[in-house]
Amino acid sequence: MNKKVENKKESKIVKAETKKPEKVEKVSTFKKKKKVKRNITSGIAYVYSTFNNTIISIADESGNVIAWSSAGAKGFKGSRKSTPYAAQVAADDAGGKAYEQGLRTLTVQVKGPGSGRETALRAFQSKGFKITSIKDTTPMPHNGTRPPKRRRV
C-alpha cells in the first residue's frame, strides 16, 4: 500500500519538472523555381468570354500556356467582371506577360457570348502584337441533345 502512494508522489514531481520546449521556427527547405524566359515568336491567344467573366490564356504553338489572366484575377468582383473594361485589363495583363517572353505574333481564338470579346482583341493590338487570324470557336448546338423539361412555377 505504501508503494502505491510513493509512486503517485513521484509521478507528480516528474510532471512538474518537465517543461514544454520553446517554439522553434521552421525554416523552409523549399526553393522557388525560377521562371525560364523562353524566346517564342508566335503563339495562340484563347479568349473565353462568358456573361460573368473573361478568361484569357496565351499559349505557344504546341499548346503550352505561357501567360494567363482573367477579369476576376485582376480584382473585379460581381457584375463588373463581365464588363468590356475588365476584359481589356485582363488581356493587357496576359499580353504584357507574354510580350516579356518574346511573343510578337498571335492567332486569336474567341469563344463564348460575353461582352469582352472585341475589347480583348483591341488590347492585344495596342500592346504591340501582330494578330494574324481571328477564329470564333463558340460551340453551337445543331439540335443534338433534348432540352430539359419546361419549368413549372
DSSP file with accessible surface (Angstrom, degrees, kcal/mol):
  #  RESIDUE AA STRUCTURE BP1 BP2  ACC     N-H-->O    O-->H-N    N-H-->O    O-->H-N    TCO  KAPPA ALPHA  PHI   PSI    X-CA   Y-CA   Z-CA
    1    1 A M     >        0   0  192      0, 0.0     4,-1.3     0, 0.0     3,-0.2   0.000 360.0 360.0 360.0 -40.0    0.0    0.0    0.0
    2    2 A N  H  >  +     0   0  126      1,-0.2     4,-2.0     2,-0.2     5,-0.2   0.839 360.0  59.3 -64.9 -33.7    2.8    2.4    0.8
    3    3 A K  H  > S+     0   0  159      1,-0.2     4,-2.3     2,-0.2    -1,-0.2   0.890 102.0  53.1 -64.2 -40.3    4.4    1.7   -2.6
    4    4 A K  H  > S+     0   0  155      1,-0.2     4,-1.7     2,-0.2    -1,-0.2   0.915 108.9  49.0 -63.3 -40.3    1.4    2.9   -4.5
    5    5 A V  H  X S+     0   0   73     -4,-1.3     4,-1.9     1,-0.2    -1,-0.2   0.924 111.0  50.2 -66.1 -41.6    1.3    6.2   -2.6
    6    6 A E  H  X S+     0   0  107     -4,-2.0     4,-2.4     1,-0.2    -1,-0.2   0.909 107.7  53.7 -64.3 -40.9    5.0    6.8   -3.2
    7    7 A N  H  X S+     0   0   97     -4,-2.3     4,-2.2     1,-0.2    -1,-0.2   0.892 107.4  51.3 -61.7 -38.5    4.6    6.1   -6.9
    8    8 A K  H  X S+     0   0  143     -4,-1.7     4,-1.7     2,-0.2    -1,-0.2   0.914 109.9  49.0 -65.8 -41.0    1.8    8.7   -7.1
    9    9 A K  H  X S+     0   0  132     -4,-1.9     4,-1.8     1,-0.2    -2,-0.2   0.918 111.3  50.0 -64.8 -42.0    4.0   11.4   -5.4
   10   10 A E  H  X S+     0   0  113     -4,-2.4     4,-2.4     1,-0.2    -1,-0.2   0.903 108.0  52.8 -64.3 -40.6    6.9   10.6   -7.7
   11   11 A S  H  X S+     0   0   52     -4,-2.2     4,-2.1     1,-0.2    -1,-0.2   0.881 107.5  52.3 -65.7 -34.4    4.8   10.9  -10.8
   12   12 A K  H  X S+     0   0  149     -4,-1.7     4,-1.8     2,-0.2    -1,-0.2   0.905 109.6  49.3 -66.5 -38.1    3.5   14.3   -9.7
   13   13 A I  H  X S+     0   0   93     -4,-1.8     4,-1.9     2,-0.2    -2,-0.2   0.927 109.8  50.9 -66.9 -42.4    7.1   15.5   -9.2
   14   14 A V  H  X S+     0   0   84     -4,-2.4     4,-1.6     1,-0.2    -2,-0.2   0.921 109.4  50.8 -63.8 -40.7    8.1   14.3  -12.7
   15   15 A K  H  < S+     0   0  154     -4,-2.1    -1,-0.2     1,-0.2    -2,-0.2   0.885 109.9  50.1 -65.1 -37.4    5.2   16.1  -14.3
   16   16 A A  H  < S+     0   0   82     -4,-1.8    -1,-0.2     1,-0.2    -2,-0.2   0.856 109.7  51.1 -69.5 -33.6    6.1   19.3  -12.6
   17   17 A E  H  < S+     0   0  141     -4,-1.9     2,-0.4    -5,-0.1    -1,-0.2   0.799  88.9  89.4 -77.1 -30.5    9.7   19.1  -13.7
   18   18 A T     <  -     0   0   99     -4,-1.6     2,-0.3    -5,-0.2    -4,-0.0  -0.565  63.6-164.8 -73.4 125.3    9.0   18.6  -17.4
   19   19 A K        -     0   0  189     -2,-0.4    -2,-0.1     3,-0.0     3,-0.0  -0.838  24.4-108.3-109.3 149.7    8.8   21.9  -19.2
   20   20 A K        -     0   0  196     -2,-0.3     3,-0.1     1,-0.1     2,-0.1  -0.564  39.9-114.6 -74.4 135.1    7.4   22.5  -22.6
   21   21 A P        -     0   0  122      0, 0.0    -1,-0.1     0, 0.0     3,-0.1  -0.380  35.1-102.0 -69.9 149.1   10.1   23.3  -25.1
   22   22 A E        -     0   0  176      1,-0.1     2,-0.2    -2,-0.1    -3,-0.0  -0.379  46.6 -89.9 -69.1 151.4   10.1   26.9  -26.6
   23   23 A K        -     0   0  215     -3,-0.1     2,-0.5    -2,-0.1    -1,-0.1  -0.415  40.5-157.5 -66.7 130.5    8.7   27.2  -30.1
   24   24 A V        -     0   0  130     -2,-0.2     2,-0.3    -3,-0.1    -1,-0.0  -0.934  17.8-123.7-111.1 127.8   11.3   26.9  -32.7
   25   25 A E        -     0   0  182     -2,-0.5     2,-0.4     1,-0.1    -2,-0.0  -0.526  22.5-131.5 -72.5 133.6   10.7   28.5  -36.1
   26   26 A K        -     0   0  206     -2,-0.3     2,-0.5     1,-0.0    -1,-0.1  -0.704  13.1-143.7 -85.6 132.5   10.9   26.0  -39.0
   27   27 A V        -     0   0  130     -2,-0.4     2,-0.1     2,-0.0    -1,-0.0  -0.843  22.8-120.3 -96.4 127.0   13.0   27.2  -41.9
   28   28 A S        -     0   0   95     -2,-0.5    -1,-0.0     1,-0.1     0, 0.0  -0.416  17.3-163.9 -70.4 136.5   11.5   26.1  -45.3
   29   29 A T        +     0   0  138     -2,-0.1     2,-0.4     2,-0.1    -1,-0.1   0.401  56.2 114.9 -96.4   0.8   13.8   23.9  -47.4
   30   30 A F        -     0   0  163      1,-0.0     2,-0.5     0, 0.0    -2,-0.1  -0.570  54.6-153.7 -75.9 126.8   11.6   24.6  -50.5
   31   31 A K        -     0   0  185     -2,-0.4     2,-0.2     3,-0.0    -2,-0.1  -0.882  19.8-119.0-102.4 131.8   13.4   26.6  -53.2
   32   32 A K        -     0   0  187     -2,-0.5     2,-0.3     1,-0.1    -1,-0.0  -0.501  29.4-119.0 -71.6 132.6   11.2   28.6  -55.5
   33   33 A K        -     0   0  188     -2,-0.2     2,-0.2     1,-0.1    -1,-0.1  -0.532  27.0-124.1 -74.4 131.1   11.6   27.5  -59.1
   34   34 A K        -     0   0  186     -2,-0.3     2,-0.4     1,-0.1    -1,-0.1  -0.527  23.9-113.6 -76.7 141.0   12.9   30.3  -61.4
   35   35 A K        -     0   0  182     -2,-0.2     2,-0.5     1,-0.1    -1,-0.1  -0.611  27.4-136.0 -75.3 127.8   10.8   31.2  -64.4
   36   36 A V        -     0   0  105     -2,-0.4     2,-0.9     1,-0.0    -1,-0.1  -0.741  11.6-136.4 -86.9 123.6   12.6   30.3  -67.6
   37   37 A K        -     0   0  144     -2,-0.5     2,-0.3     2,-0.0    64,-0.1  -0.719  24.5-165.0 -82.4 107.4   12.4   33.0  -70.2
   38   38 A R        -     0   0  106     -2,-0.9     2,-1.1     2,-0.0     0, 0.0  -0.710  18.7-133.0 -92.1 146.6   11.7   31.3  -73.4
   39   39 A N        +     0   0  143     -2,-0.3     2,-0.4    63,-0.1    63,-0.2  -0.759  39.8 162.0-101.7  89.8   12.1   33.1  -76.7
   40   40 A I        -     0   0   29     -2,-1.1     3,-0.1    61,-1.0    -2,-0.0  -0.915  21.6-171.8-110.5 133.2    8.9   32.3  -78.5
   41   41 A T        +     0   0   93     -2,-0.4    63,-2.5    62,-0.2    64,-2.4   0.812  67.9  31.3 -96.5 -33.9    7.9   34.5  -81.5
   42   42 A S  E     +a  105   0A  34     62,-0.2    19,-0.6    61,-0.2     2,-0.3  -0.944  64.7 152.2-129.1 152.3    4.3   33.3  -82.3
   43   43 A G  E     -aB 106  60A   0     62,-1.8    64,-1.9    -2,-0.3     2,-0.4  -0.900  38.9 -97.3-158.8-175.6    1.5   31.9  -80.2
   44   44 A I  E     -aB 107  59A  20     15,-2.9    15,-3.2    -2,-0.3     2,-0.5  -0.967  23.5-153.7-120.4 131.0   -2.2   31.4  -79.8
   45   45 A A  E     -aB 108  58A   0     62,-2.5    64,-3.0    -2,-0.4     2,-0.6  -0.921   7.7-158.9-105.6 122.4   -4.4   33.6  -77.6
   46   46 A Y  E     -aB 109  57A  80     11,-3.4    11,-2.2    -2,-0.5     2,-0.6  -0.912   5.6-169.8-102.7 118.7   -7.6   32.0  -76.2
   47   47 A V  E     -aB 110  56A   2     62,-2.7    64,-2.9    -2,-0.6     2,-0.7  -0.934   2.6-174.9-110.9 109.8  -10.3   34.5  -75.2
   48   48 A Y  E     -aB 111  55A 111      7,-3.2     7,-3.0    -2,-0.6     2,-0.6  -0.907   8.4-178.4-108.1 105.0  -13.1   32.8  -73.3
   49   49 A S  E     + B   0  54A   0     62,-2.9    65,-2.1    -2,-0.7     5,-0.2  -0.919   4.8 170.9-113.7 114.4  -15.8   35.3  -72.6
   50   50 A T        -     0   0   33      3,-3.0    65,-0.4    -2,-0.6    66,-0.3  -0.506  50.9 -96.6-106.8-177.4  -18.9   34.4  -70.7
   51   51 A F  S    S+     0   0  146      1,-0.2    31,-0.1    -2,-0.2     3,-0.1   0.681 123.8  35.1 -72.5 -16.7  -21.7   36.5  -69.3
   52   52 A N  S    S+     0   0  121      1,-0.3     2,-0.3    29,-0.1    -1,-0.2   0.645 125.1   3.7-110.7 -21.0  -20.0   36.5  -65.9
   53   53 A N        -     0   0   29     29,-0.2    -3,-3.0    18,-0.1     2,-0.4  -0.976  53.5-132.7-158.6 165.8  -16.2   36.6  -66.6
   54   54 A T  E     -B   49   0A   1     -2,-0.3    17,-1.8    -5,-0.2     2,-0.5  -0.986  20.2-169.0-131.4 120.7  -13.5   36.8  -69.3
   55   55 A I  E     -BC  48  70A  72     -7,-3.0    -7,-3.2    -2,-0.4     2,-0.5  -0.948   3.5-171.3-113.1 129.4  -10.6   34.4  -69.2
   56   56 A I  E     +BC  47  69A   0     13,-3.3    13,-2.8    -2,-0.5     2,-0.4  -0.976   6.9 174.6-124.5 125.6   -7.6   34.9  -71.4
   57   57 A S  E     -BC  46  68A  29    -11,-2.2   -11,-3.4    -2,-0.5     2,-0.5  -0.999  15.1-155.4-131.1 138.1   -4.7   32.4  -71.9
   58   58 A I  E     +BC  45  67A   0      9,-3.7     8,-3.1    -2,-0.4     9,-1.8  -0.952  19.0 178.1-114.8 125.6   -1.8   32.8  -74.3
   59   59 A A  E     -BC  44  65A   1    -15,-3.2   -15,-2.9    -2,-0.5     6,-0.2  -0.804  27.6-111.7-123.1 162.2   -0.1   29.6  -75.4
   60   60 A D  E >   -B   43   0A  19      4,-2.1     3,-1.4    -2,-0.3   -17,-0.2  -0.205  50.7 -84.2 -81.2-176.1    2.8   28.7  -77.8
   61   61 A E  T 3  S+     0   0  112    -19,-0.6   -18,-0.1     1,-0.3    -1,-0.1   0.814 129.2  52.2 -63.4 -30.5    2.2   26.8  -81.0
   62   62 A S  T 3  S-     0   0   91      2,-0.1    -1,-0.3     1,-0.0   -19,-0.0   0.558 121.9-102.7 -84.8  -7.6    2.3   23.4  -79.3
   63   63 A G  S <  S+     0   0   38     -3,-1.4     2,-0.5     1,-0.3    -2,-0.1   0.466  71.2 143.0 104.8   3.4   -0.3   24.4  -76.7
   64   64 A N        -     0   0   93      1,-0.1    -4,-2.1    -5,-0.0    -1,-0.3  -0.665  54.4-120.1 -78.9 124.5    1.8   25.1  -73.6
   65   65 A V  E     +C   59   0A  81     -2,-0.5    -6,-0.3    -6,-0.2     3,-0.1  -0.455  33.6 176.2 -71.5 127.2    0.3   28.1  -71.7
   66   66 A I  E     -     0   0A  25     -8,-3.1     2,-0.3     1,-0.4    -7,-0.2   0.850  67.1  -0.7 -93.9 -47.4    2.8   31.0  -71.4
   67   67 A A  E     +C   58   0A   3     -9,-1.8    -9,-3.7     2,-0.0    -1,-0.4  -0.988  62.0 179.1-146.0 150.1    0.6   33.5  -69.7
   68   68 A W  E     +C   57   0A 140     -2,-0.3     2,-0.3   -11,-0.3   -11,-0.2  -0.980   4.3 166.2-147.6 160.5   -3.0   33.8  -68.5
   69   69 A S  E     -C   56   0A   2    -13,-2.8   -13,-3.3    -2,-0.3     2,-0.3  -0.966  11.1-161.8-164.9 162.0   -5.3   36.3  -66.8
   70   70 A S  E  >  -C   55   0A  14     -2,-0.3     4,-1.2   -15,-0.2   -15,-0.2  -0.959  36.1-110.2-146.6 164.5   -8.9   36.8  -66.0
   71   71 A A  T  4>S+     0   0    0    -17,-1.8     5,-1.8    -2,-0.3     3,-0.2   0.884 120.1  50.7 -64.1 -36.6  -11.2   39.7  -65.0
   72   72 A G  T >45S+     0   0   29      1,-0.2     3,-1.3   -18,-0.2    -1,-0.2   0.868 106.6  54.2 -68.3 -34.9  -11.6   38.1  -61.6
   73   73 A A  T 345S+     0   0   59      1,-0.3    -1,-0.2     2,-0.1    -2,-0.2   0.766 101.7  59.8 -71.1 -22.8   -7.9   37.7  -61.1
   74   74 A K  T 3<5S-     0   0   84     -4,-1.2    -1,-0.3    -3,-0.2    -2,-0.2   0.365 127.3 -95.0 -87.7   4.9   -7.4   41.4  -61.8
   75   75 A G  T < 5S+     0   0   57     -3,-1.3     2,-0.3     1,-0.3    -3,-0.2   0.487  77.6 138.8 102.1   3.0   -9.7   42.3  -58.8
   76   76 A F      < -     0   0   37     -5,-1.8     2,-0.3    10,-0.1    -1,-0.3  -0.651  30.8-168.6 -82.2 139.4  -13.0   42.8  -60.4
   77   77 A K    >   -     0   0  162     -2,-0.3     3,-1.3     4,-0.0     4,-0.1  -0.921  42.6 -13.8-127.5 152.5  -16.0   41.3  -58.5
   78   78 A G  G >  S-     0   0   57     -2,-0.3     3,-1.3     1,-0.2     4,-0.4  -0.282 125.5  -7.1  66.9-136.7  -19.6   40.7  -59.2
   79   79 A S  G >  S+     0   0   99      1,-0.3     3,-0.7     2,-0.2    -1,-0.2   0.690 124.9  70.8 -73.0 -16.1  -21.2   42.3  -62.3
   80   80 A R  G X  S+     0   0  149     -3,-1.3     3,-1.1     1,-0.2     6,-0.3   0.722  85.5  69.2 -73.0 -19.2  -18.0   44.4  -63.0
   81   81 A K  G <  S+     0   0   58     -3,-1.3    -1,-0.2     1,-0.2   -27,-0.2   0.822  95.8  53.7 -64.3 -30.5  -16.2   41.2  -64.1
   82   82 A S  G <  S+     0   0   30     -3,-0.7    33,-0.4    -4,-0.4    -1,-0.2   0.413  86.3 109.4 -88.5   4.6  -18.4   40.9  -67.2
   83   83 A T  S <> S-     0   0   47     -3,-1.1     4,-1.6   -31,-0.1     5,-0.1  -0.404  77.1-121.4 -80.4 156.8  -17.7   44.4  -68.5
   84   84 A P  H  > S+     0   0   55      0, 0.0     4,-2.1     0, 0.0     5,-0.1   0.849 112.5  58.6 -63.2 -32.9  -15.6   45.1  -71.6
   85   85 A Y  H  > S+     0   0  145      2,-0.2     4,-2.4     1,-0.2     5,-0.2   0.909 103.6  50.9 -64.4 -40.4  -13.2   47.2  -69.4
   86   86 A A  H  > S+     0   0    0     -6,-0.3     4,-2.3     1,-0.2    -1,-0.2   0.900 109.9  50.6 -63.6 -38.2  -12.4   44.2  -67.2
   87   87 A A  H  X S+     0   0    0     -4,-1.6     4,-2.6     2,-0.2    -1,-0.2   0.890 109.2  51.7 -65.7 -36.9  -11.7   42.1  -70.3
   88   88 A Q  H  X S+     0   0   87     -4,-2.1     4,-2.4     2,-0.2    -2,-0.2   0.924 110.0  48.2 -66.0 -42.4   -9.4   44.8  -71.6
   89   89 A V  H  X S+     0   0   36     -4,-2.4     4,-2.1     2,-0.2    -2,-0.2   0.917 113.2  48.2 -64.4 -42.0   -7.4   44.9  -68.3
   90   90 A A  H  X S+     0   0    0     -4,-2.3     4,-2.6     2,-0.2     5,-0.2   0.919 113.1  47.2 -65.4 -43.2   -7.1   41.1  -68.2
   91   91 A A  H  X S+     0   0    0     -4,-2.6     4,-2.6     1,-0.2    -1,-0.2   0.883 110.6  53.0 -66.3 -36.5   -6.0   41.0  -71.9
   92   92 A D  H  X S+     0   0   65     -4,-2.4     4,-2.1    -5,-0.2    -1,-0.2   0.908 111.1  46.7 -63.7 -41.6   -3.5   43.8  -71.2
   93   93 A D  H  X S+     0   0   42     -4,-2.1     4,-1.9     2,-0.2    -2,-0.2   0.943 115.4  43.7 -67.4 -48.1   -2.0   41.8  -68.2
   94   94 A A  H  X S+     0   0    0     -4,-2.6     4,-2.1     1,-0.2    -2,-0.2   0.899 114.2  51.7 -65.3 -39.2   -1.8   38.5  -70.1
   95   95 A G  H  X S+     0   0    0     -4,-2.6     4,-2.5    -5,-0.2    -1,-0.2   0.881 107.3  52.7 -64.6 -38.3   -0.4   40.3  -73.1
   96   96 A G  H  X S+     0   0   15     -4,-2.1     4,-1.7     2,-0.2    -1,-0.2   0.912 109.5  48.6 -63.8 -41.8    2.3   42.0  -71.0
   97   97 A K  H  X S+     0   0   79     -4,-1.9     4,-0.9     1,-0.2    -1,-0.2   0.901 114.6  45.6 -63.8 -41.3    3.5   38.7  -69.5
   98   98 A A  H  <>S+     0   0    0     -4,-2.1     5,-1.9     1,-0.2     4,-0.4   0.861 107.8  57.2 -71.4 -34.3    3.6   37.1  -73.0
   99   99 A Y  H ><5S+     0   0   85     -4,-2.5     3,-1.0     1,-0.2    -1,-0.2   0.865 102.9  55.0 -64.7 -35.8    5.4   40.1  -74.5
  100  100 A E  H 3<5S+     0   0  135     -4,-1.7    -1,-0.2     1,-0.2    -2,-0.2   0.823 102.1  57.7 -64.3 -32.0    8.2   39.7  -71.9
  101  101 A Q  T 3<5S-     0   0   26     -4,-0.9   -61,-1.0    -3,-0.3    -1,-0.2   0.578 127.0 -99.8 -74.7 -12.3    8.6   36.1  -73.0
  102  102 A G  T < 5 +     0   0   12     -3,-1.0     2,-0.2    -4,-0.4    -3,-0.2   0.525  69.7 151.6 107.3   9.3    9.3   37.3  -76.6
  103  103 A L      < +     0   0    1     -5,-1.9    -1,-0.3     1,-0.2   -62,-0.2  -0.551   5.4 156.4 -76.7 134.4    5.9   36.7  -78.2
  104  104 A R        +     0   0  102    -63,-2.5    26,-2.6     1,-0.3     2,-0.4   0.613  55.1  52.0-128.5 -33.5    5.1   39.1  -81.1
  105  105 A T  E     -ad  42 130A  41    -64,-2.4   -62,-1.8    24,-0.2     2,-0.4  -0.915  63.3-170.8-114.3 142.1    2.5   37.4  -83.4
  106  106 A L  E     -ad  43 131A   1     24,-2.6    26,-2.8    -2,-0.4    27,-0.6  -0.964  21.7-156.9-130.7 144.1   -0.8   36.0  -82.3
  107  107 A T  E     -ad  44 133A  35    -64,-1.9   -62,-2.5    -2,-0.4     2,-0.4  -0.989  30.2-146.1-110.6 129.3   -3.6   33.9  -83.7
  108  108 A V  E     -ad  45 134A   1     25,-3.0    27,-2.8    -2,-0.5     2,-0.5  -0.827  15.6-167.5-106.2 132.9   -6.7   34.5  -81.6
  109  109 A Q  E     -ad  46 135A  51    -64,-3.0   -62,-2.7    -2,-0.4     2,-0.4  -0.980  12.5-162.7-116.5 117.7   -9.4   32.0  -80.8
  110  110 A V  E     +ad  47 136A   6     25,-3.0    27,-3.1    -2,-0.5     2,-0.4  -0.833  10.6 177.7-105.1 134.7  -12.5   33.6  -79.3
  111  111 A K  E     +a   48   0A  87    -64,-2.9   -62,-2.9    -2,-0.4     3,-0.2  -1.000  37.2  30.2-138.2 138.1  -15.1   31.6  -77.5
  112  112 A G  S    S-     0   0    4     -2,-0.4   -62,-0.2   -64,-0.2    26,-0.1  -0.104  76.0 -92.2 104.8 164.1  -18.3   32.5  -75.7
  113  113 A P  S    S+     0   0   77      0, 0.0   -63,-0.2     0, 0.0    -1,-0.1   0.268  73.3 129.6 -97.5  11.2  -21.1   35.1  -75.9
  114  114 A G    >   -     0   0    6    -65,-2.1     3,-0.6    -3,-0.2   -63,-0.2  -0.026  66.4-117.4 -71.3 172.6  -19.6   37.7  -73.5
  115  115 A S  T 3  S+     0   0   62    -33,-0.4     4,-0.4   -65,-0.4     3,-0.2   0.553 101.1  72.0 -86.0  -7.3  -19.1   41.4  -74.0
  116  116 A G  T 3>  +     0   0    0    -66,-0.3     4,-1.2     1,-0.2    -1,-0.2   0.244  67.4  97.2 -96.4  17.2  -15.3   41.4  -73.6
  117  117 A R  H <> S+     0   0   47     -3,-0.6     4,-1.4     2,-0.2    -1,-0.2   0.973  88.2  35.3 -71.0 -54.2  -14.5   39.7  -76.9
  118  118 A E  H  > S+     0   0  100     -3,-0.2     4,-2.3     1,-0.2     5,-0.2   0.879 115.4  54.8 -71.6 -37.5  -13.7   42.7  -79.1
  119  119 A T  H  > S+     0   0   24     -4,-0.4     4,-2.0     1,-0.2    -1,-0.2   0.844 104.4  55.3 -68.0 -30.0  -12.1   44.8  -76.4
  120  120 A A  H  X S+     0   0    0     -4,-1.2     4,-1.9     2,-0.2    -1,-0.2   0.911 108.2  48.9 -66.4 -39.2   -9.7   41.9  -75.6
  121  121 A L  H  X S+     0   0   25     -4,-1.4     4,-2.1     1,-0.2    -2,-0.2   0.915 110.4  50.3 -64.5 -41.9   -8.6   41.9  -79.2
  122  122 A R  H  X S+     0   0  155     -4,-2.3     4,-2.4     1,-0.2    -1,-0.2   0.871 107.8  54.2 -64.3 -35.0   -8.1   45.7  -79.2
  123  123 A A  H  X S+     0   0    2     -4,-2.0     4,-1.4     2,-0.2    -1,-0.2   0.893 107.2  50.5 -66.5 -39.0   -6.0   45.3  -76.0
  124  124 A F  H  X>S+     0   0    0     -4,-1.9     5,-1.9     2,-0.2     4,-0.6   0.917 111.4  48.5 -63.5 -41.9   -3.7   42.8  -77.8
  125  125 A Q  H ><5S+     0   0  118     -4,-2.1     3,-1.0     1,-0.2    -2,-0.2   0.904 110.4  50.1 -66.6 -39.3   -3.3   45.2  -80.7
  126  126 A S  H 3<5S+     0   0   91     -4,-2.4    -1,-0.2     1,-0.2    -2,-0.2   0.772 103.1  61.5 -70.9 -22.9   -2.5   48.1  -78.5
  127  127 A K  H 3<5S-     0   0   77     -4,-1.4    -1,-0.2    -5,-0.2    -2,-0.2   0.674 124.7-100.9 -75.2 -17.8    0.1   46.0  -76.6
  128  128 A G  T <<5S+     0   0   43     -3,-1.0     2,-0.2    -4,-0.6    -3,-0.2   0.562  72.1 143.7 111.1  11.9    2.0   45.7  -79.9
  129  129 A F      < -     0   0   11     -5,-1.9     2,-0.7   -24,-0.1    -1,-0.3  -0.581  47.6-133.4 -83.0 146.5    1.1   42.2  -81.1
  130  130 A K  E     -d  105   0A 140    -26,-2.6   -24,-2.6    -2,-0.2     2,-0.7  -0.894  20.6-151.3 -97.2 114.3    0.6   41.4  -84.7
  131  131 A I  E     +d  106   0A  33     -2,-0.7   -24,-0.2   -26,-0.2     3,-0.1  -0.781  17.1 179.8 -91.9 117.2   -2.7   39.4  -85.0
  132  132 A T  E     +     0   0A  83    -26,-2.8     2,-0.3    -2,-0.7   -25,-0.2   0.866  64.3   1.6 -86.2 -40.4   -2.6   37.1  -88.0
  133  133 A S  E     -d  107   0A  60    -27,-0.6   -25,-3.0     2,-0.0     2,-0.5  -0.998  53.2-150.5-149.9 151.3   -6.0   35.4  -87.7
  134  134 A I  E     -d  108   0A 100     -2,-0.3     2,-0.4   -27,-0.2   -25,-0.2  -0.990  19.1-175.0-122.1 125.1   -9.2   35.6  -85.6
  135  135 A K  E     -d  109   0A 122    -27,-2.8   -25,-3.0    -2,-0.5     2,-0.7  -0.978  18.5-144.0-125.1 132.6  -11.2   32.4  -85.2
  136  136 A D  E     +d  110   0A  93     -2,-0.4   -25,-0.2   -27,-0.2   -27,-0.1  -0.851  20.9 173.4 -96.3 115.3  -14.6   32.1  -83.4
  137  137 A T        +     0   0   40    -27,-3.1   -26,-0.2    -2,-0.7    -1,-0.1  -0.024  21.0 147.9-111.4  28.3  -14.8   28.7  -81.7
  138  138 A T        -     0   0   38    -28,-0.3     2,-0.3   -26,-0.1   -27,-0.1  -0.482  53.9-116.6 -64.8 126.1  -18.1   29.2  -79.8
  139  139 A P        -     0   0   98      0, 0.0    -1,-0.1     0, 0.0    -2,-0.1  -0.510  32.1-165.2 -69.3 127.9  -19.9   25.9  -79.6
  140  140 A M        -     0   0  145     -2,-0.3     2,-0.2     2,-0.0    -2,-0.0  -0.963  14.4-133.5-115.7 124.1  -23.1   26.0  -81.5
  141  141 A P        -     0   0  112      0, 0.0     2,-0.2     0, 0.0     0, 0.0  -0.524  11.4-165.2 -73.6 139.3  -25.8   23.2  -80.9
  142  142 A H        -     0   0  170     -2,-0.2    -2,-0.0     0, 0.0     0, 0.0  -0.536  69.4 -70.2-121.2  64.7  -27.3   21.8  -84.0
  143  143 A N  S    S+     0   0  164     -2,-0.2     3,-0.1     2,-0.1     0, 0.0   0.881  90.3 143.1  52.9  52.0  -30.2   20.1  -82.3
  144  144 A G        +     0   0   66      1,-0.1     2,-0.2     2,-0.0    -1,-0.0   0.977  54.8  28.6 -82.5 -69.6  -28.1   17.4  -80.6
  145  145 A T  S    S-     0   0  136      1,-0.1    -1,-0.1     0, 0.0    -2,-0.1  -0.583  86.6-102.1 -98.9 157.3  -29.5   16.7  -77.2
  146  146 A R        -     0   0  228     -2,-0.2    -1,-0.1     1,-0.1    -2,-0.0  -0.545  40.8-118.0 -74.8 135.6  -33.0   17.0  -75.9
  147  147 A P        -     0   0   98      0, 0.0     3,-0.1     0, 0.0    -1,-0.1  -0.310  36.8 -92.2 -71.4 158.7  -33.7   20.2  -73.9
  148  148 A P        -     0   0  123      0, 0.0     3,-0.1     0, 0.0     0, 0.0  -0.223  54.5 -78.6 -66.7 162.8  -34.8   19.8  -70.2
  149  149 A K        -     0   0  174      1,-0.1     2,-0.1     3,-0.0     3,-0.0  -0.183  57.9 -90.5 -59.4 152.6  -38.4   19.7  -69.2
  150  150 A R        -     0   0  233      1,-0.1     2,-0.3    -3,-0.1    -1,-0.1  -0.413  46.7-111.4 -66.0 138.6  -40.3   23.0  -69.1
  151  151 A R        -     0   0  208     -2,-0.1     2,-0.5    -3,-0.1    -1,-0.1  -0.533  26.3-155.3 -78.0 130.7  -40.1   24.7  -65.7
  152  152 A R              0   0  212     -2,-0.3    -1,-0.0    -3,-0.0    -3,-0.0  -0.931 360.0 360.0-106.9 126.4  -43.4   24.8  -63.7
  153  153 A V              0   0  165     -2,-0.5    -2,-0.0     0, 0.0     0, 0.0  -0.864 360.0 360.0-111.7 360.0  -43.6   27.6  -61.1
